[in-house]
Amino acid sequence: MQVEGKHIPIRHLDKPFWPQLGLTKGNLVDYYIEMAPFVLPHLRGRPLIMKPYPEGAGGRSFYRWALPDWAPPWLHRWPYQASTEERTIEMLVVDGLPELVWAAGQGCIELHPWLSRTDDPAHPDLLLFDLDPGPGSDFAGCLAVANWLHQMLEPMGVRAYAKTSGRHGLHVLVPIARRYTFHQVRQWVRATARSLAASHPDRITLDKSLAARRGRVLIDYAQNGLGKSMVAPYSARATPQATVSAPLTWTEVAEARVRPEDFTLLTMPQRARAMGDLLAPLSEGQSLPEPVPGS
């Protein structure tokens, strides 16, 4: 396959990736090509943790941080050495359509970018409230918590944006100026989540224990850390329904009628064309209300 002058060998385009839906690896590649104008702005400049599914959505998967030795030399890559590692690896950075198509051709159903960028990895430009329903709770519970969080943040002058995780949970994203450390961001998210949980103790928890999560939505603030990632907006997910991580309006969150399975490889392109990128404002950073811990 030729993409913007780059030759990208992709094997087995006819391999069933979602056999129950009749969708193949080729359909995955086509989806990312069609959705590139919406996906790429959320990937550019960010280290990407790849997650290949060689046998399709129902098969085994693994996280791949380092580009393999046989990866094409034209791929944009970023050298990274974790504090716990001696060696330096080269991570993929999806800055354009060729890199995106190459990743899809490797069977990467899911795209997991960092919350910070390669030019200043220690200072994120996004913070994440990761909402995950515990046993006895559900996606509707996540919508309720996201709506309460929005009602808390809006009077503070904090712009926030919601998207489905593509599985059972919900993400609330806040674009921030790149002057806060991950520690500061994590503490701010934790304090905000604690305040919200205090108002809804029967519906929200920050405790990851199974007993505490029962019937509640977990707000996972620990995802705000160097090297942590989230599933990208519009990324496909390896679910039986071929769901995707879909941006939502706050009206949709408040009305609580949407469900993760409403947004799939088959339905997302039309929605994106009709509504545009609801998360485009994530590119506009903002200051966090004072006091920010450690500032």
ABEGO torsion letter per residue (X at the ends): XBBGGBBBBBBGAABBABAAAGBBAAAAAAAAAAAAAAAAAAABGBBBBBBBBAAEAABBBBBBABBBAABBAABBBBBBBBAABABBBBBBBBABAAAAAAAAAAGBABBBBBABBAABAABBABBBBBBBBBBGBBAAAAAAAAAAAAAAAAAAGBBBBBBBAGBABBBBBBBBBBABBAAAAAAAAAAAAAAAAAABAAABBABABAAAABGBBBBBAAABBBGBBBBBBGBBBBBAAGBBBBBBBAAAAAAGABBAAABBAAAAAAAAAAAEBAAAAAABBBBBBOBBBGX
